Amino acid sequence: INIDSANINASTFNFVWCDLKVLKGFEIETASFLGSLQYMIGALFYTLSQISDFWDWGTAWHACLIEWPLIVGGFLFFGAGICELVVNRVFTRWPTAYVWWAAVFNCYGGLTFWLSACPSVCPGDSATVVGASGTVAYLVAAILTLLMWRGEQFGGAMIPALNRAVEVPVTVRRDPKTGLMQIIPSSMVKKSEVEDALNPRLSWRGVVFLNVYVVIGAAQVIACCSCLHHRKDFWNDPERFRRILSVFLSSLVNIIIVHMVLVLNSATVTMPKRGDEPYRSLAIAMRLLSIIVLLNTLMTLEVQLDDY
């Protein structure tokens, strides 16, 4: 909703609404706006269900606060996936681009989330299997979207108009004498001359470690939530409660650190070059440490879930 804002650099943002006429001028379709709105509302329904599940409710309240929000949220996610299929012309184009597959996987993920929340469609353990397949689909779609971002297609599967901007035969070159940036037609520049302008881009190693950071953050969130199950131990078993509290605070700190690392990676996309010390050594040490943290996180999560 901030694409229409002309004062972004002046820190003037849209928080609730925007000028739809301006968005249409940028060739952003109605389906893109509706899909984004459905994702946001669906996420709110999922958040309501997950938070409400921390407490014990009667049958009627359990249905209203936990079961129905999952059904409505899943349906909205499925509707957003349909919007992605529409804006990316999935039904009329061959599957030759990342965005085509990302839209399909997102739509499938929304469908499975919706069906897995409907007891009449997926009863018992079948709901877990269907929901797990949807989670995998969303993971694959997220990786494909990350690869699109690596190729400077920042619109993802929902705003393909931003992806088409990279097809314009214009490039940016830095003048080696003055340091000024110049916008010139690509036909006037050799590939070797625009190599620096095309960077920075994520390397394949960068993509792998970015997924490592995401896995660490997600696992730590699950570990944090599992600790909340032991809140009653404050009165029943204080010593056990202190151990659980230690795990909770440690997981919370790791979540904050991982998000700080993700923000840092969004600003410094590539590994510092040789000679850029100590930044290169710190970046390498951070990647090595992330592997150790990942193993520790998985072991902590296993212990917490067994205890749960």
C-alpha positions as CSV (number, residue, x, y, z in Angstrom):
1,I,0.0,0.0,0.0
2,N,3.1,2.3,0.1
3,I,3.8,1.9,-3.6
4,D,1.7,5.0,-4.3
5,S,3.4,7.1,-1.7
6,A,5.6,9.9,-3.1
7,N,7.0,10.7,0.3
8,I,8.6,7.4,1.4
9,N,12.0,9.0,1.7
10,A,10.4,11.6,4.0
11,S,9.1,8.8,6.3
12,T,5.5,9.3,5.3
13,F,3.8,5.9,5.0
14,N,0.4,4.5,4.4
15,F,-0.7,2.3,7.3
16,V,-4.3,1.4,6.5
17,W,-5.3,2.4,2.9
18,C,-3.9,3.8,-0.3
19,D,-4.9,5.4,-3.6
20,L,-6.1,2.5,-5.7
21,K,-6.2,4.7,-8.8
22,V,-2.4,5.3,-8.4
23,L,-1.8,1.6,-8.0
24,K,-3.7,0.9,-11.3
25,G,-1.4,3.5,-12.9
26,F,1.5,1.3,-11.9
27,E,-0.2,-1.7,-13.6
28,I,-1.0,-3.4,-10.3
29,E,-4.1,-5.5,-10.7
30,T,-7.1,-5.7,-8.4
31,A,-6.4,-9.4,-7.8
32,S,-3.0,-8.4,-6.3
33,F,-4.6,-6.1,-3.8
34,L,-7.4,-8.5,-2.9
35,G,-4.8,-11.4,-2.5
36,S,-2.7,-9.3,-0.2
37,L,-5.7,-8.3,1.8
38,Q,-6.8,-12.0,2.1
39,Y,-3.3,-13.0,3.3
40,M,-3.4,-10.3,6.0
41,I,-6.9,-11.1,7.3
42,G,-6.2,-14.8,7.1
43,A,-3.0,-14.4,9.2
44,L,-5.0,-12.5,11.8
45,F,-7.5,-15.4,12.0
46,Y,-4.6,-17.9,12.5
47,T,-3.1,-15.7,15.2
48,L,-6.4,-15.6,17.0
49,S,-6.6,-19.4,16.9
50,Q,-3.1,-20.0,18.0
51,I,-3.2,-17.5,20.9
52,S,-6.6,-18.8,22.1
53,D,-5.3,-22.3,22.2
54,F,-3.1,-21.4,25.2
55,W,-6.2,-21.6,27.4
56,D,-8.9,-24.2,28.1
57,W,-12.3,-23.4,26.7
58,G,-15.7,-24.9,26.7
59,T,-17.0,-26.7,23.6
60,A,-18.8,-23.6,22.2
61,W,-15.9,-21.1,22.8
62,H,-13.3,-23.7,21.5
63,A,-15.2,-23.8,18.2
64,C,-15.5,-20.0,17.9
65,L,-12.0,-19.1,19.0
66,I,-9.9,-22.0,17.7
67,E,-11.7,-24.2,15.1
68,W,-13.6,-21.7,13.0
69,P,-10.7,-19.2,12.7
70,L,-8.5,-22.0,11.3
71,I,-11.2,-22.8,8.7
72,V,-11.8,-19.1,7.8
73,G,-8.0,-18.4,7.7
74,G,-7.3,-21.4,5.5
75,F,-10.1,-20.4,3.1
76,L,-8.6,-16.9,2.9
77,F,-5.2,-18.2,2.2
78,F,-6.6,-20.4,-0.6
79,G,-8.4,-17.4,-2.0
80,A,-5.1,-15.4,-2.0
81,G,-3.5,-18.3,-3.8
82,I,-6.2,-18.2,-6.5
83,C,-5.4,-14.5,-6.9
84,E,-1.8,-15.3,-7.4
85,L,-2.8,-17.8,-10.1
86,V,-4.8,-15.1,-11.8
87,V,-2.3,-12.3,-11.8
88,N,0.5,-14.6,-13.0
89,R,-1.6,-16.0,-15.8
90,V,-0.9,-19.6,-14.7
91,F,-3.7,-21.0,-16.7
92,T,-2.5,-19.5,-20.0
93,R,1.3,-19.7,-19.7
94,W,3.9,-22.5,-19.6
95,P,5.6,-23.3,-16.3
96,T,8.9,-21.8,-17.3
97,A,9.4,-19.3,-14.5
98,Y,9.9,-19.3,-10.8
99,V,6.8,-17.2,-10.2
100,W,4.6,-19.7,-12.0
101,W,5.6,-22.5,-9.6
102,A,5.6,-20.2,-6.6
103,A,2.0,-19.2,-7.3
104,V,0.9,-22.9,-7.7
105,F,2.6,-24.0,-4.5
106,N,1.1,-21.1,-2.6
107,C,-2.4,-21.9,-3.9
108,Y,-1.9,-25.6,-3.0
109,G,-0.7,-24.6,0.5
110,G,-3.8,-22.5,1.1
111,L,-6.0,-25.3,-0.1
112,T,-4.5,-27.9,2.2
113,F,-4.6,-25.5,5.2
114,W,-8.3,-25.0,4.6
115,L,-9.1,-28.7,4.1
116,S,-7.0,-29.8,7.0
117,A,-9.1,-27.6,9.3
118,C,-12.4,-29.1,8.1
119,P,-13.1,-32.3,10.2
120,S,-15.7,-33.5,7.7
121,V,-13.1,-33.5,4.9
122,C,-9.9,-34.5,6.7
123,P,-10.7,-36.4,9.9
124,G,-8.1,-37.6,12.4
125,D,-4.5,-38.1,11.3
126,S,-5.3,-37.3,7.7
127,A,-5.6,-33.6,8.6
128,T,-2.0,-33.7,9.9
129,V,-0.8,-35.3,6.7
130,V,-2.6,-32.8,4.5
131,G,-1.5,-29.8,6.6
132,A,2.1,-31.0,6.6
133,S,2.0,-31.2,2.8
134,G,0.7,-27.7,2.7
135,T,3.5,-26.5,5.0
136,V,6.1,-28.1,2.6
137,A,4.4,-26.4,-0.3
138,Y,4.7,-23.0,1.4
139,L,8.3,-23.7,2.2
140,V,9.1,-24.5,-1.5
141,A,7.2,-21.4,-2.6
142,A,9.2,-19.3,-0.1
143,I,12.5,-20.6,-1.5
144,L,11.3,-19.9,-5.0
145,T,10.4,-16.4,-4.0
146,L,13.8,-16.0,-2.4
147,L,15.4,-17.0,-5.7
148,M,13.2,-14.5,-7.5
149,W,14.4,-11.8,-5.1
150,R,18.0,-13.0,-5.9
151,G,17.1,-12.2,-9.5
152,E,15.9,-8.7,-8.5
153,Q,12.2,-9.7,-8.9
154,F,11.0,-8.1,-5.7
155,G,7.2,-8.4,-6.4
156,G,7.1,-12.1,-5.6
157,A,4.1,-14.0,-6.8
158,M,1.6,-11.4,-5.7
159,I,2.8,-8.2,-7.4
160,P,4.2,-9.3,-10.8
161,A,4.2,-5.7,-12.0
162,L,7.3,-5.1,-9.9
163,N,9.0,-8.2,-11.5
164,R,8.5,-6.8,-15.0
165,A,10.6,-3.7,-14.1
166,V,13.8,-5.7,-14.4
167,E,12.9,-6.4,-18.1
168,V,13.3,-2.8,-19.1
169,P,16.4,-2.4,-21.3
170,V,17.9,0.2,-18.9
171,T,20.8,-0.3,-16.5
172,V,22.7,1.8,-13.9
173,R,26.4,2.3,-14.1
174,R,28.7,4.1,-11.7
175,D,31.1,6.5,-13.2
176,P,34.6,5.4,-12.1
177,K,35.9,9.0,-12.0
178,T,33.1,10.9,-10.4
179,G,31.4,8.1,-8.6
180,L,28.0,9.3,-9.9
181,M,25.3,6.8,-10.9
182,Q,24.2,7.0,-14.6
183,I,21.0,5.5,-16.1
184,I,21.8,4.4,-19.7
185,P,20.3,1.9,-22.2
186,S,21.7,-1.6,-21.8
187,S,22.5,-1.8,-25.5
188,M,25.2,0.8,-25.0
189,V,27.0,-1.1,-22.3
190,K,29.0,-4.3,-22.4
191,K,28.2,-7.0,-19.9
192,S,31.6,-6.6,-18.2
193,E,30.9,-2.9,-17.6
194,V,27.6,-3.5,-15.8
195,E,28.8,-6.4,-13.7
196,D,29.1,-4.2,-10.6
197,A,25.7,-2.7,-11.2
198,L,24.1,-6.1,-11.3
199,N,25.5,-6.9,-7.8
200,P,24.9,-7.4,-5.0
201,R,23.1,-10.7,-5.5
202,L,22.6,-13.6,-3.2
203,S,25.0,-16.5,-3.9
204,W,23.7,-20.1,-3.6
205,R,25.6,-20.4,-0.3
206,G,23.8,-17.2,0.9
207,V,20.5,-18.7,0.0
208,V,21.3,-21.9,2.0
209,F,22.4,-20.0,5.1
210,L,19.4,-17.7,4.8
211,N,17.2,-20.8,5.0
212,V,19.3,-22.0,8.0
213,Y,18.5,-18.7,9.8
214,V,14.8,-19.1,9.1
215,V,14.7,-22.7,10.4
216,I,16.5,-21.6,13.6
217,G,14.0,-18.8,14.1
218,A,11.0,-21.0,13.5
219,A,12.3,-23.8,15.7
220,Q,13.0,-21.4,18.5
221,V,9.5,-20.0,18.3
222,I,8.1,-23.5,18.7
223,A,10.4,-24.1,21.7
224,C,9.2,-20.8,23.2
225,C,5.6,-21.8,22.8
226,S,6.1,-25.3,24.2
227,C,7.5,-23.7,27.4
228,L,4.2,-21.9,28.0
229,H,2.6,-25.3,28.6
230,H,4.5,-25.4,31.9
231,R,3.2,-22.1,33.3
232,K,1.3,-24.0,36.0
233,D,4.6,-25.5,37.4
234,F,5.2,-22.1,39.0
235,W,3.1,-23.3,41.9
236,N,3.4,-27.1,41.6
237,D,7.1,-27.5,40.9
238,P,9.1,-24.3,41.2
239,E,12.4,-25.9,40.5
240,R,11.1,-27.4,37.2
241,F,9.6,-24.0,36.4
242,R,13.0,-22.3,36.7
243,R,14.5,-24.7,34.2
244,I,11.7,-24.1,31.8
245,L,11.9,-20.4,32.3
246,S,15.7,-20.6,31.4
247,V,14.9,-22.4,28.2
248,F,12.1,-19.9,27.4
249,L,14.4,-16.9,27.9
250,S,17.2,-18.5,25.9
251,S,14.9,-19.3,23.0
252,L,13.5,-15.7,23.1
253,V,17.0,-14.2,22.9
254,N,17.8,-16.6,20.0
255,I,14.7,-15.4,18.2
256,I,15.7,-11.8,18.5
257,I,19.3,-12.5,17.4
258,V,18.2,-14.5,14.4
259,H,15.9,-11.7,13.3
260,M,18.7,-9.2,13.7
261,V,20.9,-11.5,11.5
262,L,18.1,-11.6,8.9
263,V,17.9,-7.8,8.9
264,L,21.7,-7.6,8.5
265,N,21.6,-10.0,5.6
266,S,18.9,-7.9,3.9
267,A,21.3,-4.9,4.0
268,T,24.6,-6.7,3.3
269,V,23.6,-9.3,0.7
270,T,27.0,-10.6,-0.3
271,M,30.0,-11.9,1.6
272,P,32.6,-9.2,2.2
273,K,35.5,-9.6,-0.1
274,R,39.0,-10.6,0.8
275,G,40.8,-7.8,2.6
276,D,37.6,-6.4,4.0
277,E,38.6,-7.4,7.5
278,P,37.3,-8.0,10.1
279,Y,33.9,-8.0,8.4
280,R,34.7,-11.1,6.2
281,S,36.0,-13.1,9.2
282,L,32.9,-12.1,11.2
283,A,30.6,-13.1,8.4
284,I,32.3,-16.5,8.1
285,A,32.2,-17.0,11.8
286,M,28.5,-16.1,11.9
287,R,27.7,-18.8,9.3
288,L,29.7,-21.5,11.1
289,L,28.1,-20.5,14.4
290,S,24.7,-20.7,12.8
291,I,25.2,-24.4,12.1
292,I,26.1,-25.1,15.7
293,V,23.0,-23.0,16.8
294,L,20.8,-25.0,14.4
295,L,21.9,-28.3,15.9
296,N,21.5,-27.0,19.4
297,T,18.0,-25.7,18.5
298,L,16.9,-29.0,17.1
299,M,18.1,-30.9,20.2
300,T,16.4,-28.3,22.5
301,L,13.2,-28.6,20.5
302,E,13.3,-32.4,20.6
303,V,13.7,-32.4,24.4
304,Q,10.9,-29.8,24.8
305,L,8.4,-31.7,22.6
306,D,9.2,-35.0,24.4
307,D,8.5,-33.2,27.7
308,Y,5.4,-31.7,26.3
